Amino acid sequence: MKQEQQKSFRQQLKIMFKGYRHLTRKLSRQLAQLGFTLENGRTHYKIYYGEDHQHAVIISKTSSDYRAGMNICRQLYTLVPAHP
């Protein structure tokens, strides 16, 4: 990704996960538009980027931490490969 695209992508993730408490339909649709896939578990979700199912971000279905959204955003951003 180019520098401008990286900033835009990161800003979109921050906006999407601000105040995260649980995964909504709107949030799952937005993640799908960005290229992420979701796998539903009993108590957690696994989020993959693209076709790579070796690396995942695992998030809680119901979070109690007020910083959970920003932490998920950071983890998802590191999951996406950066291209110069």
Secondary structure in CASP SS format (residue, H / E / C, confidence):
PFRMAT SS
TARGET T0000
AUTHOR 0000-0000-0000
METHOD secondary structure of the structure
MODEL  1
M C 1.00
K C 1.00
Q H 1.00
E H 1.00
Q H 1.00
Q H 1.00
K H 1.00
S H 1.00
F H 1.00
R H 1.00
Q H 1.00
Q H 1.00
L H 1.00
K H 1.00
I H 1.00
M H 1.00
F H 1.00
K C 1.00
G C 1.00
Y C 1.00
R C 1.00
H E 1.00
L C 1.00
T C 1.00
R H 1.00
K H 1.00
L H 1.00
S H 1.00
R H 1.00
Q H 1.00
L H 1.00
A H 1.00
Q H 1.00
L C 1.00
G C 1.00
F E 1.00
T E 1.00
L E 1.00
E E 1.00
N E 1.00
G C 1.00
R C 1.00
T C 1.00
H E 1.00
Y E 1.00
K E 1.00
I E 1.00
Y E 1.00
Y E 1.00
G C 1.00
E C 1.00
D E 1.00
H E 1.00
Q E 1.00
H E 1.00
A E 1.00
V E 1.00
I E 1.00
I E 1.00
S E 1.00
K C 1.00
T E 1.00
S C 1.00
S C 1.00
D C 1.00
Y C 1.00
R C 1.00
A H 1.00
G H 1.00
M H 1.00
N H 1.00
I H 1.00
C H 1.00
R H 1.00
Q H 1.00
L H 1.00
Y H 1.00
T H 1.00
L H 1.00
V C 1.00
P C 1.00
A C 1.00
H C 1.00
P C 1.00
END
